[in-house]
Amino acid sequence: MSQAEKSQAERARLSDPQGSRHPLWTLGLLRSEITTLLRRHRTYALLGVLAAVPVLIGIAVRIETGGGGGGGEGGPDGGAGPAFLAQVTNNGYFLVFAALAATLPVFLPMAVGVVAGDAVAGEANSGTLRYLLVAPAGRTRLLLVKYASVLVFCLIATLVVAVSALAAGALLFPVGDVTTISGTRIGFGEGVVRAALTALVVAVSLTGFAAIGLFVSTLTGSGIGAMAATVGLLITVQILDSIPQLSGVHPYLFAHYWMSFADVLREPVHWDDLSKNFQLQGLYVAVFGSAAWARFTAKDITA
Amino acid sequence: MTDTAAEARDSAPDAAAGAPVIRTRGLTKRYRGGQLAVDGLDLTVPAGSVFGFLGPNGSGKTTTIRMLMGLIDPTSGTAEVLGRPMPEAARTVLPEVGALIEGPALYGFLNGRDNLLRYDRADPTADPRTRRARVGTALERVGLAAASGKKAKAYSLGMKQRLGLAAALLRPRRLLVLDEPTNGLDPQGMREIRLLVRELAAEGTTVFLSSHLLDEIEQVCTHAAVMARGRLIVQGPVADLAARARGRLAVTTPDPGEAARILREHGITGLSTDGDRLTADAPPAAVDLADLNAALVGGGVRVRSFGVERGSLEDAFVALTGEGFDVAG
């Protein structure tokens, strides 16, 4: 314990009969937050839907191609639309990318929107927020823990899609060496590493939207309202992003670079759009994270 | 556990010094709609007291409690809890304060024990090594040990109230703030809470108890304050407050009409008859009760019982506010 901490502990002595305030104990709240999240039926319903999407896509492709084998062209188009569906029949591995491409526009962020929107508003709604705050959890600490748990959910949700897709792909189709978008071949093992990296990139893509959800969550005392507003905003942005006449604002929409995750499968990895995406997400996290903090730390808790 | 309890007692020297545990100066809250919920409150809660915070629903009790707990920022004025300013010192003050505010709030999908574990983890100063033991002790203290494995959504209102109390008792506290603690409890449960409050007070914990039930306050509290329409009407030891209320003269007789006539002749006011029971304002001290009784008997009134009933806090409240204990408009 440093000198500064000692004097702080001294000041806190009256408040803390045990005279001890271990920095790691703070993690107890984060752990509690994550286990609480993972003990809700709602969380499993969301993850269940996300896990089902790759399986459904796999089955549909399998039926469509009449029992697998032989189907689409092995080479990539290098085009903008990373559908990956054509490659799935040759190599089940590509179901990971097909499933991420299918869930990223709506399903994944919707699940994140539900969890993020409910993060603070849900606690306010049930009244548990006041007891957490008089515990005292500390407003900044609670908000950070809430955001951290939403980020953990982003990662879990993305991994659920990726793992489910890899499993379904391996069961329904042959798997083997992977042909990258650039046309080179990499081993299946490295392919799995790339897939994991892709899942991570997708999870990071959701951080900006998660920050928006958290901010909305601090605005209202209604969990349902916050979830609906967050998901509504997502749909609005997706529509705006698809209107060519609004191309001027597209680079500033949080969803604009989401599909850049496919660049991980280039050889070498093509970082241009990926880094633009990361910068944009960082900007959203900074802006809406600060807004959420400003709002939450100044708010009268009357619920 | 024993260590912490001993240290908690050691760390409460101000109980002996009599420094107030809660002190507010001109505490005011005006909500954004312009509604004045609390108006210039000067409240002083002495250490070691069981302090009853009385007032009808809507009189500003809960807003006051929320300001004391740092949940709401006052519009003006100051509040000190355990000698430190709120909400600035919330981080150091609140670990020593247990609170039940506007009823319990629980995670329905968690069982009772896990609810308490979560609240304890929210406190960064709570020792995780003693967490399970402390939660177990708190559950036993409120009589919920047997039901601690049940999901909280299956709890009755009384059980939820008990679990809320257990959350306030997770650590040795110097101050307990209990907002309407007996809500939803059956008479047996209410008695248990009163016992618990007395027990905690005997251990040296100051208990700040808000209620709209006067007899509840009268039974357990040493001090009380009365609020009405956002203002503090009076505060002080319960005995002093009750003494302000004049008692009632009560006569039981089969001849209430004749008795009323005779009493009125002797200058007694505020007469009211209910069957064979006649009550009136207590006579001034100059009047000897024995003379009154003799006059009644002399007038042929058959007296079954005769005497002055002690003033209750409710009488005091009515005398102070000039109104009943109804919801403020």
Chai-1 contact restraints between the chains, C-beta under 6 A:
chainA,res_idxA,chainB,res_idxB,connection_type,confidence,min_distance_angstrom,max_distance_angstrom,comment,restraint_id
A,A12,B,T92,contact,1.0,0.0,6.0,A-B,restraint_1
A,L14,B,S11,contact,1.0,0.0,6.0,A-B,restraint_2
A,S15,B,T92,contact,1.0,0.0,6.0,A-B,restraint_3
A,S15,B,P95,contact,1.0,0.0,6.0,A-B,restraint_4
A,S15,B,E96,contact,1.0,0.0,6.0,A-B,restraint_5
A,D16,B,T125,contact,1.0,0.0,6.0,A-B,restraint_6
A,P17,B,T4,contact,1.0,0.0,6.0,A-B,restraint_7
A,P17,B,E7,contact,1.0,0.0,6.0,A-B,restraint_8
A,P17,B,A8,contact,1.0,0.0,6.0,A-B,restraint_9
A,P17,B,S11,contact,1.0,0.0,6.0,A-B,restraint_10
A,Q18,B,T4,contact,1.0,0.0,6.0,A-B,restraint_11
A,Q18,B,D127,contact,1.0,0.0,6.0,A-B,restraint_12
A,R21,B,T125,contact,1.0,0.0,6.0,A-B,restraint_13
A,W25,B,P124,contact,1.0,0.0,6.0,A-B,restraint_14
A,W25,B,P128,contact,1.0,0.0,6.0,A-B,restraint_15
A,T26,B,P124,contact,1.0,0.0,6.0,A-B,restraint_16
A,G28,B,R121,contact,1.0,0.0,6.0,A-B,restraint_17
A,G28,B,P128,contact,1.0,0.0,6.0,A-B,restraint_18
A,L29,B,R121,contact,1.0,0.0,6.0,A-B,restraint_19
A,L29,B,A122,contact,1.0,0.0,6.0,A-B,restraint_20
A,S32,B,R118,contact,1.0,0.0,6.0,A-B,restraint_21
A,S32,B,R121,contact,1.0,0.0,6.0,A-B,restraint_22
A,R40,B,F109,contact,1.0,0.0,6.0,A-B,restraint_23
A,S126,B,A105,contact,1.0,0.0,6.0,A-B,restraint_24
A,G127,B,A105,contact,1.0,0.0,6.0,A-B,restraint_25
A,T128,B,A105,contact,1.0,0.0,6.0,A-B,restraint_26
A,R130,B,L71,contact,1.0,0.0,6.0,A-B,restraint_27
A,R130,B,I101,contact,1.0,0.0,6.0,A-B,restraint_28
A,Y131,B,A105,contact,1.0,0.0,6.0,A-B,restraint_29
A,Y131,B,Y119,contact,1.0,0.0,6.0,A-B,restraint_30
A,L132,B,A122,contact,1.0,0.0,6.0,A-B,restraint_31
A,V134,B,M69,contact,1.0,0.0,6.0,A-B,restraint_32
A,V134,B,L94,contact,1.0,0.0,6.0,A-B,restraint_33
A,V134,B,A99,contact,1.0,0.0,6.0,A-B,restraint_34
A,A135,B,Y119,contact,1.0,0.0,6.0,A-B,restraint_35
A,A135,B,A122,contact,1.0,0.0,6.0,A-B,restraint_36
A,A135,B,D123,contact,1.0,0.0,6.0,A-B,restraint_37
A,P136,B,A90,contact,1.0,0.0,6.0,A-B,restraint_38
A,P136,B,L94,contact,1.0,0.0,6.0,A-B,restraint_39
A,A137,B,A122,contact,1.0,0.0,6.0,A-B,restraint_40
A,D300,B,I72,contact,1.0,0.0,6.0,A-B,restraint_41
A,I301,B,L71,contact,1.0,0.0,6.0,A-B,restraint_42
